[in-house]
Amino acid sequence: MSSGLGHIELERTLDSINVGRRHRQDLGDIDALATSIDENGVLQIITIDPDGNLVCGQRRYAAMRKLGWKTTDVWVRPGITDRLGELLAE
C-alpha cells in the first residue's frame, strides 16, 4: 500500500466496488480493452471513493470483469462529495 497526494492505493475485490449511476452509457469496445489489459496489464488503475463507489474507470472495471478478475488495485480518493465533482472526475 502506498499513499500520495490525496489518495491511498490498495487492493479491492471487484465485487466490493459499487459502479452506481454513471454519466457515460456507451462503454465502447470492451473486448479490445480486455485484450489490451490481458496483454499489458492495467496502465491506469481505477479510482473509488472511501465508500467503495467507482469514481472513474468504468471501462477498465468492465474489462476486468470480462477477464474474470476477482481483485484489482484501486486509488481511494476522498473529497468527491457532490454530483458535479463526480461528473468531473468521471
C-alpha positions as CSV (number, residue, x, y, z in Angstrom):
1,M,0.0,0.0,0.0
2,S,1.3,3.4,-0.8
3,S,-0.1,6.9,-0.2
4,G,0.4,10.0,-2.1
5,L,-1.2,13.4,-2.6
6,G,-4.9,12.9,-1.9
7,H,-5.2,9.2,-2.4
8,I,-4.3,5.8,-1.0
9,E,-3.6,2.8,-3.2
10,L,-4.8,-0.6,-2.1
11,E,-6.2,-3.9,-3.5
12,R,-10.0,-4.4,-3.5
13,T,-12.3,-7.1,-4.8
14,L,-14.3,-6.1,-7.8
15,D,-17.5,-7.3,-6.0
16,S,-16.8,-4.7,-3.3
17,I,-16.9,-1.8,-5.8
18,N,-20.2,-0.1,-6.4
19,V,-20.5,1.2,-10.0
20,G,-23.7,3.1,-9.4
21,R,-25.1,5.8,-11.6
22,R,-22.8,6.8,-14.4
23,H,-22.9,9.6,-17.0
24,R,-21.3,7.6,-19.7
25,Q,-23.7,5.0,-21.1
26,D,-21.8,3.6,-24.1
27,L,-18.7,1.8,-23.0
28,G,-17.3,1.2,-26.5
29,D,-15.3,-1.9,-27.4
30,I,-14.7,-3.6,-24.1
31,D,-13.4,-6.7,-25.9
32,A,-10.4,-4.7,-27.3
33,L,-9.8,-3.1,-23.9
34,A,-9.9,-6.5,-22.2
35,T,-7.4,-7.9,-24.7
36,S,-5.1,-4.9,-24.0
37,I,-5.3,-5.4,-20.3
38,D,-4.7,-9.1,-20.6
39,E,-1.6,-8.4,-22.7
40,N,-0.2,-5.3,-21.0
41,G,-1.9,-5.1,-17.6
42,V,-3.8,-2.1,-16.3
43,L,-1.9,1.1,-17.1
44,Q,-4.0,3.4,-15.0
45,I,-5.8,1.9,-12.0
46,I,-9.4,2.7,-11.3
47,T,-10.4,5.2,-8.6
48,I,-13.0,4.8,-5.9
49,D,-14.2,7.0,-3.0
50,P,-13.8,5.9,0.6
51,D,-17.3,4.3,0.5
52,G,-16.3,2.0,-2.4
53,N,-18.1,3.9,-5.1
54,L,-16.5,3.9,-8.5
55,V,-15.2,7.4,-9.4
56,C,-13.5,6.7,-12.7
57,G,-12.5,3.7,-14.6
58,Q,-15.9,2.1,-15.6
59,R,-14.5,0.7,-18.9
60,R,-11.4,-0.8,-17.1
61,Y,-13.7,-2.2,-14.5
62,A,-16.0,-3.8,-17.1
63,A,-12.9,-5.2,-18.9
64,M,-11.5,-6.7,-15.7
65,R,-14.9,-8.3,-15.1
66,K,-14.9,-9.8,-18.6
67,L,-11.4,-11.2,-17.9
68,G,-12.7,-12.9,-14.7
69,W,-10.5,-10.9,-12.4
70,K,-11.6,-11.0,-8.7
71,T,-9.4,-8.2,-7.4
72,T,-7.6,-5.1,-8.6
73,D,-5.6,-2.3,-7.2
74,V,-7.5,1.0,-6.8
75,W,-6.9,4.5,-5.8
76,V,-9.1,5.7,-3.0
77,R,-9.8,9.4,-3.2
78,P,-11.7,11.4,-0.6
79,G,-13.4,14.7,-1.2
80,I,-15.6,14.0,-4.2
81,T,-18.9,14.7,-2.5
82,D,-21.3,16.2,-5.0
83,R,-22.7,15.3,-8.4
84,L,-20.6,17.9,-10.2
85,G,-17.4,16.6,-8.6
86,E,-18.5,13.1,-9.7
87,L,-19.1,14.1,-13.3
88,L,-15.7,16.0,-13.5
89,A,-13.9,13.0,-12.0
90,E,-15.6,10.6,-14.4
